[in-house]
């Protein structure tokens, strides 16, 4: 980046946080090897009480890399991961990168239809899949060619006694086991993948500017786009996070991996930043407050990053138990607005500030954050991270900056900004300006100190539970129902943060609304979080002169009535 005087907002950084970071010169695979060498027997992961050391993690990465090489994976090949948070996810991530191949992260809750579209785009021929969802992948049509599916049994990473206990003839234990694993056929097991020896030490590493990850992000067109993130992008964001969390120490931090690692926030926080700090990753396949607090007794979290509803539920459960969460020093909320009452509740029971940050998949993801310092301003998304620039421009003309304090679209520039969308130069050109600025699609105002507040979204994405939902994708699903003429989908803001997915539908003549039936129809086509919480019938949907449904008008007319 061009050298210049530090921007005004740097004055509000926590003292000691630099205006710029030293940019990475090596790939993430080299970073991982160094962490393994330096951390040695220090714990790297903990899963339902069972710990794996950095040495053990490194050995398994080399074994998994060799297994993938024997399956035909070469540098530049895409390898799909469809996994919840588990030790195998960490190993698979770095095994793929060690080969110079490209990780493609997927949500295991997706339907076969949703996953198929992504596989058609990236064309990965090898997939590492949680055994619970292997059947989903096997539903793909024959024209989606996958050479090998590696099935992962989460119970293999359990402590032996807990794994044995799940075989007892107790209904609750049987239900727990059924929720964690399933029998598969026609796959290579994870154990077999790791049984073929270790990768040759002289196998070439990727370059720092090579593609590392394709991360899919919902688009306003209804077709998710694959954001291309290089080793340089992801490593830079980890270093920016390290600078921001001033005082975090190698081999002393305990990070609670609650956010899914298939999500950009979770991926960077745990898989890159956490490994860079040689911390202990306590892994949770899903959020359950009681499970979190049970783990806290043995391994109290020092880094607890989440979305507002998780902070609220964790704090309330801790208060009910009479537990202290004072170990939590570094707490960043992202993915949705952070209500003041959640900040007050969390800080009353934890040991540090709860600050809000901002990011996009396209920025690896974090671009702005509030300082861990009294200069933080609740209700804002903070100021740009080190080595990150921002400007606010006219929504219709990104070449024209607005005056300070005026609302406009937020543009971001920095080493974490993505390379573009996979196989989609047209959308890439819309997202990035010719001189490298990332268009966020968010309308913001910025005060004189650089603190930024999101006031609207130029894009119409709905944020629910920390995930992006494309209104178009939900509308397409609704239109496939015989009762529906057309649909408009929007998000209703919730007091606790985030939004609720709402659908307004125009029905065929003489048809009565069957809300439960339409929701059930959507569940067959969409992940559960995309299914509308409310469906309302309208006589007619407003349209522009070109016939496009005016979603904003629909929202304005209905949002206060629901």
Buried (B, 14 or more C-beta within 10 A) or exposed (E): EEEEEEBEBBEBBBEEBBBBBEEBEBBBBBBBBEBBEEBEEBBBBBBBBBBBBBBBBBBBBBBBBBBBBBBEBEBEBBBBBBBBBBBBBBBBBBBBBBBBBBBBBBBBBBBBBBBBBBBEBBBBBBBBBBBBBBBBBBEBEEEBEBEBBBBBBBBBBBEEEBBEBBEEEEEEBEEBBEEBBBEBEEBBBBEEBBEBEBBEEEBEBBBBEBBBBBBBBBBBEBBBBBBBBBBBBBBBBBBBBBBBBBEBEBBEBBBBBBBBBBBBBBBBBBBBBBBBBBBBBBBBBEBEBEEBBEBBEEBBBBBBBBBBBBBBBBBEBBEEEEBEBEBBBBBBBBBBBBBEEBBEBBBEBBBBBBBBBBBBBBBBBBBBBBBBBEBBBBEBBBBBBBBBBBBBBBBEEBEEBBEEEEBBBBBBBBBBBBBBBBBBEEBBEBBBBEEEBBBBBBBBBBBEBBBBBBEEBBBBBBBBBBBBBBBBBBBBBBEEBEBBEBBBBBBBEBEBBBBBBBBBBBBEEEEEBBBEEBBEBBBEBBBEBBBBBBBBBBEEBBEEEEEEBBBEBBBEEBBEEE
